[in-house]
Amino acid sequence: MQVFSSHTESTTAGYFSPNGKLLITTSADSSVCVFDPREHAPLLRLAPHQTGNFGKFEDGITALAVAPASNLLAIGGANGAIRIINLPNGNVVGRIPGHAEGESVEALAFMDILGLAGPDGDGSTKGLLLVSAATDSKAVVWDVTTGKPRAEIRHEVSRWGRRMSRRTRRLTW
């Protein structure tokens, strides 16, 4: 059994990349660690003080998703911020402003609607969508290429535990 310990505060999310080669974890300390599951030390560690355009995630990172081609990572924070990060180099390639400041992003999921972004595709972002859900009572479908919203779903009452089904491509509440 491998023990991974590179965060300074509690781990808030963990995700294996779709290709199974990476384990990504996030923390209340606002850091992201990318591991080869066979190794103890992280391949990459990102924190706000290390990366100029990473941005500050007050109260930590609360949500995480990895694109089907395992080349992009999305992180969402307790402050409503969302960033798209290139894997494996860690460069921030997108900033998504869609949720109210101070409202926690609780779920993120990528969807490849054209079949181009997955392991059998060319790794393109064409047709790649990101769904985010937050405590501001809304879920937003984002076009990853443009960073613009394609759809927004609102609830009268904020709900926790949203989940995106990969098989049916439906957002469940």
C-alpha positions in Angstrom: 0.0 0.0 0.0 1.3 3.5 -0.9 0.9 6.5 1.4 0.8 9.9 -0.3 1.6 12.9 2.0 2.4 16.1 0.2 -0.4 18.4 1.5 -0.1 20.5 4.6 -3.8 20.3 5.4 -6.5 17.8 4.9 -7.1 16.3 1.5 -10.4 17.4 0.0 -10.6 15.4 -3.3 -8.8 12.6 -5.1 -9.2 11.4 -8.7 -7.5 8.8 -10.9 -6.9 10.0 -14.4 -9.0 8.1 -17.0 -5.8 6.5 -18.4 -5.0 5.2 -14.8 -1.5 6.7 -14.9 -2.0 9.6 -12.5 -3.5 10.2 -9.1 -4.5 13.8 -8.5 -5.3 15.1 -5.0 -6.4 18.5 -3.8 -6.3 20.0 -0.3 -7.7 22.6 2.1 -4.2 24.2 1.8 -5.1 25.2 -1.8 -2.6 22.8 -3.3 -2.8 20.2 -6.1 -0.5 17.2 -6.2 -0.1 14.9 -9.2 1.3 11.5 -8.4 2.4 8.4 -10.3 0.5 5.9 -8.2 3.6 3.7 -8.1 5.8 6.5 -6.6 5.7 8.2 -3.2 6.8 11.7 -4.2 4.5 13.9 -6.4 5.4 14.4 -10.0 3.9 17.9 -9.7 2.8 20.1 -6.8 0.9 23.3 -7.5 0.1 26.0 -4.9 -1.0 29.6 -5.3 2.4 31.0 -4.2 4.2 28.9 -6.9 2.1 29.8 -9.9 1.3 33.4 -10.8 -2.0 32.8 -12.6 -3.1 29.9 -10.4 -5.1 32.3 -8.3 -5.9 32.3 -4.6 -8.4 29.6 -3.4 -9.6 30.9 0.0 -10.6 27.9 2.2 -9.1 25.4 -0.2 -9.9 23.5 -3.3 -13.2 21.6 -3.1 -13.7 19.9 -6.5 -11.6 18.1 -9.1 -12.1 16.6 -12.5 -9.8 15.2 -15.2 -10.5 15.4 -18.9 -11.0 12.1 -20.8 -7.6 12.3 -22.5 -5.9 12.9 -19.1 -4.4 16.1 -20.5 -6.5 18.6 -18.5 -7.4 19.1 -14.9 -10.2 21.3 -13.6 -10.2 22.5 -10.0 -12.9 24.4 -8.1 -12.6 26.3 -4.9 -14.6 27.2 -1.8 -14.5 30.8 -3.1 -16.3 29.9 -6.4 -13.2 30.0 -8.6 -12.5 27.4 -11.3 -9.2 26.8 -13.1 -8.3 24.5 -16.0 -4.7 23.2 -15.8 -2.6 21.5 -18.4 -1.2 18.1 -17.4 1.5 17.2 -16.9 3.3 20.7 -16.9 0.8 22.4 -14.5 0.2 25.6 -16.5 -3.1 27.3 -16.0 -4.8 27.4 -19.4 -8.2 28.6 -18.4 -10.0 30.7 -15.7 -13.8 30.2 -15.4 -15.7 32.8 -13.4 -19.1 31.2 -13.3 -20.1 31.0 -9.7 -20.8 33.7 -7.1 -17.8 34.7 -5.1 -17.7 32.9 -1.7 -20.0 30.1 -3.0 -18.2 26.8 -3.0 -17.8 24.7 -6.2 -18.8 21.3 -5.0 -18.7 19.2 -8.2 -16.9 19.2 -11.6 -17.1 16.8 -14.5 -15.8 16.8 -18.1 -17.9 15.6 -21.0 -16.6 14.8 -24.5 -19.7 15.3 -26.7 -17.8 14.8 -30.0 -15.5 11.9 -29.1 -12.4 13.9 -29.9 -11.0 14.6 -26.4 -10.8 11.0 -25.1 -8.1 8.5 -25.3 -9.2 7.4 -28.8 -9.5 10.9 -30.0 -6.8 13.5 -30.8 -6.8 15.1 -27.3 -8.6 18.2 -28.7 -10.7 20.5 -26.6 -13.3 20.7 -29.4 -16.5 19.4 -28.1 -15.1 19.2 -24.5 -17.5 20.5 -21.9 -17.1 21.1 -18.2 -20.0 20.9 -15.8 -19.7 22.8 -12.5 -22.1 22.8 -9.6 -21.8 25.1 -6.6 -23.6 26.2 -3.4 -25.0 29.2 -5.3 -27.8 26.8 -6.4 -26.7 26.5 -10.0 -24.9 24.1 -12.3 -23.2 25.5 -15.4 -22.2 23.7 -18.6 -19.0 25.3 -20.0 -17.4 25.1 -23.4 -13.8 24.4 -22.5 -12.4 25.8 -25.7 -14.1 29.2 -25.4 -14.5 29.3 -21.6 -18.1 30.5 -22.1 -21.2 29.0 -20.6 -23.5 26.9 -22.8 -26.2 26.3 -20.3 -27.2 27.0 -16.7 -29.5 25.1 -14.4 -30.8 26.8 -11.2 -32.4 25.4 -8.1 -34.4 27.3 -5.6 -32.5 25.6 -2.8 -28.8 24.8 -2.9 -28.2 21.0 -3.0 -25.1 19.1 -2.3 -24.0 15.8 -3.8 -24.4 16.5 -7.5 -22.9 13.8 -9.7 -22.3 13.5 -13.4 -22.9 10.1 -14.9 -20.3 9.3 -17.5 -22.4 6.5 -19.0 -25.6 8.5 -19.5 -24.0 12.0 -19.5 -26.7 13.2 -17.1 -26.3 15.5 -14.1 -28.1 14.1 -11.1 -29.1 16.0 -8.0 
